[in-house]
């Protein structure tokens, strides 16, 4: 009996320690001599080396870092559209907070690249993954056209921030046309992203339900897309019909369902957070918002510590201020460098490949599931083959500034 009780207690403790409990079971990280503003400046400087002249972010680059190399790397980027959406939103938030006109011009240039991902793909309504040139002197661009759901999600998030915060009638019309084309593409192909050669991509199926995967993860981006399309094209019957079609398939209702077997990959979690902002910002229907709120609450209950810094801000954006203590905890984690990261540096644990919290990567990538070892090597002065942009930190930082969580308050959402 004692053995059985011991095993039962051990299993219970293991379950508790393995479950997301926010800051209840986690020791408060030590305060290192790092502050948000200093880290933002370092990250921002590095980000500029990842941008093509056209504005597209090359989120992962290899030496050398000249424009010719960036162009070539842009031709093969898997998530250029995803992280260009990050860049576009970050620029808009930073501009709204600081009022710096140079940031506004840079945001418009990034939008132009954002727009080009759709119009240059060669297939109506396809958001290409990325583009570049084999040689800077080439007139034509090379597009990676095997679109993905992540690319669409990041693209919608950046587009939402841009059209909501930047007054530019010409570019707003471009966004309206792009979003309408995307809706028509997905309607034509039964909510599947098709590549330029007329076949479905394996990374862009929004048809629900999907066995073993939470329905909300697939339904929410389609609700956000429909709301964005109607917001930008209020008198267009095709966009209104797309939203009716989504409603008839009960997509808003499905957004409330998250299950314990939700794949706790950080990129999926980030995608949900961005989808939540896109849907909430563009959809003022309180009935549908009620379902979005239930999905957000269900996800929040399973949100791991390393997901909190950005997700807490997205949750706050949708009115989830009843979890203010967790929002503050997320911001503190954004500010701190934890002892665990210091341990990695000291022990050179090269085998470590687990997901690493945002605050554990003071000069970090936009890849939420990456191995941090290249960064550790760079701190030790050893050669690093790949450098990644700093969008996870920069987006969380400027979204937080925009919401007034630290520093000076932003102007607030429309």
Helices and strands as residue ranges (DSSP letters): H 2-18, H 36-48, E 60-61, H 67-74, H 80-98, H 101-119, E 130-132, E 142-144, H 149-165, H 169-188, E 192-194, E 200-205, H 216-232, H 237-248, H 251-254, H 266-282, H 286-300, G 305-307, H 308-317, G 321-323, H 324-335, H 339-347, G 358-360, H 373-379, E 387-388, H 391-403
